[in-house]
Amino acid sequence: MTRMTWMAALCGMAALAACGQTDGERALTGMAIGGAAGQVISGDPVTGALIGGAAGATCRSLGTCPNN
């Protein structure tokens, strides 16, 4: 398998694992998924982690979390 395939599989598994029950758990999950996606898409995991963490931390207040 290529590196891109492994990263796509990792992102898929992380997305299916769980979003978390608290804002902190959602932020950590968002950071992990965002960092992996940022590495694959643009080679910049830090920006992806920041965006993913912010999205995870605020999804409940925005009403976009599946387990509100």
Protein Blocks (a to p, Z undefined) as FASTA:
>chain_A
ZZklmmmmmmmmmmmnogbjbfklmmmmmmmmmmmmmmmmnopaklmmmmmmmmmmmmmm
nopafkZZ
